[in-house]
Amino acid sequence: MATKPPTPAVSETAAEESPDQTGAFESRIADGQTIEPKDWMPERYRRQLIRMMSQHAHSEVVGMLPEGNWITRAPTLRRKMGLLAKVQDEAGHGLYIYCGTETLGIDRAELIDQLLAGRAKYSSIFNYPTLSWADIGTIGWLVDGAAIVNQTILAKTSYGPYARAMVRICKEENFHKRQGYEMVATLAQGTPAQRTMVQDAINRWWWPSLMMFGPSDKDSPNSAELLKWGVKRKGNDELRQRFVNLTIPQAQAIGLTLPDPDLHYDEATNNWTFGPIDWDEFYRVIGGHGPCNHERLQARRHAHEAGRWVREAAEAYAAKQAARVHPEAA
């Protein structure tokens, strides 16, 4: 049940923000201090957080869909239990972040309405299909691996509720990555058909995983501002490079290859150099024209409508309990 969020100390519009307030706020950021809901903050900072956190929450919720349709087709009871637990974790991650967003003075119901209406964005990677069981392991290894690289940095973000949510989320995401890598390694050591299946999955998920970090910082409309305010601690390109550097040795350890003929190690920089990313594909997918954009949103709309009776029952129960405690207000 959505409840009215607390009203933070952010009522001033940009026009009413004084230079002294802005200067004091930026000094706190420069000193590495954490911003809490009742602290004064620029309206632009608040709106950037709402945009970023809501997109993150939406991604967790939509991210349940590519894996959820494999729960009934998991090859063993152990795999089924593991996948069920992972999907449940992702639902919880979405809830944590929606709750954190509400501390900024917006109701989660409004955010969910934006998602269902197609006005809100979520991670482009969740608009790709899961074609085989190997995709589930590959998502755990690559997609959750990319998420960990990004989210461990967000655990140090300047906004307190977001940072604290990331601490728990990162612990669970680390389990998801280990689970996925174990699944991929098992398939890589299996039959020729299993090895072919997992290599095909990696070929399809590698480049979308690199796109998860967003466009290059020089092309990102938000990176500079988010870095200035400590919402982000590292840029998109630096995080993407860290993910590549971490992932290639893992692929080599289990004898799998990554679909990039330009991939090579640069001894001068101690980095793995990778080929160009197809940013046209990225913008096409986040623009609503990916393989599964329509399917994913329709699934969320159906689930939201099917669960309406639960929300209504919870609201009726809460009203009944409130009337018992405060009968004069009934």
C-alpha positions, 0 to 999 in steps of 0.5 A: 500500500502506498502511503503519503511520503514525508515532506523533505526540506526541499520546498524552495523552487530553483528561483527561490534558492539563495546563493548562500544555501547553494554554497553551503550545500555544495560545501557539504558535498565537497566535504564528503558529508551525507545529505539526509531527507530533512536537509536542505537541497537544491531542487535540481538535486532532488529531481535528479535523484528522483529520476535516477532512483526511480529508473533504478527501482523500475529496472529491478522490478522489470528485471524480474520478467526475463528470468521469471518465465524460466522458473517453471522450466529450471532443469533441477529443483536446486536451480528452481529454488535459486532462481525463485530466491533471486527473483524475490530479491529483485522485488525487494530491491525495487521496494527498497529504492521506491521507499528511498525515493519517497523520502524525496517527497514523491509517492511511489504510486506516481512513479509506478504510474509513470512506468506503466504509462511508458513515460519512465525509463529503466535499464535497456538490458531488460528489453532483451529476450531470454532464449535458453536456460543458459541466458539465466546464468549469463544474466547472473554473471554479466548483467548482475556483475555489471550492476555490482560494479555500478552499485558498489559505488552508489553505496557511497553516494551523497544521498543517505537513503540511497546509499544505505539501500545499496549496502544491502542490495550489493550483498544480494547482488554479489550472491546473484553474480556468483550463482550465475557464474557457477551456472555458466561454468557448469554449462561450459564444462558440460556436453558440446550442446551445453557449451554451444548454448552458453557461448551463444548466450554470452555472444548475445548478452555481452554488448548489452551488458556494456551498454548498461553503464550508459553512454560515454560521459562526454555524451551523457546529459547528466553525468557531469552534474551527478558527479559534481554533487557526489550522487555518482562517484565515478563516470560511466566510462571508468565503471565500464572499463572496470567491469571489462577488466574484471570479467575477461579473466573470469571468461578465460578461466572457464574457456569461454570467449567474448564476442569482440575481435578488437579485444586485447590487453594494453600493457601501457594502461593495464586495461583491456581495450574493447571495440566500439559499442553500437550506441544506435542500438542502445538509443533504439532500445531505450526509446521503446523499440527493443526486442521486448519493450512492448512485452515487458510493459504489458506484463507489468501492466497486467500484473499491476491490474491483477494485483489491484484487489490486494492494494484495495484490501490493504487500504481498507484494512489500514483504514479500519485499524486507524478508525479503531485507534482514532474513532473520532477521526472516522 
